[in-house]
């Protein structure tokens, strides 16, 4: 659910600039293309980081209030792994948004990237090096069935 939400909210960051011709105004003012894309990525990262950690604090406070102090020791590591995967995902979304003038091409690149990661996750030797394992093994790290030091 979170991946789809991040994809939908950020896929149009650069495509809207191309469609509304506001990208041309920025480039003619002397701003480099790389700094525009970097600014879009940084602003999306700041918004995502604030919302992610606000949700984390609310859920942690809710859990401590209703269920006591039964928080897992690996909670922060698990949250950090999931956060780092979402940053990679956000970078791929921004990159794919710059490659096409329509949003559909960007979505296609993101879906192909995620499909490739899932296919590479089948190979046991690549499992610990694959970024998708940060996302898929999150609950195993949280429950303690998988040590985070194995990554």
ABEGO torsion letter per residue (X at the ends): XAAAAAAAAAAAAAAAAAAAGAAAAAAAAGBBAAAAAAAAAAAAAAAAAAAAAAAAAAAAAAAAAAAEAABBAAAAAAAAAAAAAAAAAAAAAAAAAAABABAAAAAAAAAAAAAAAAAAAABAAAAAABAAAAAAAAAAAAAGABBAAAX
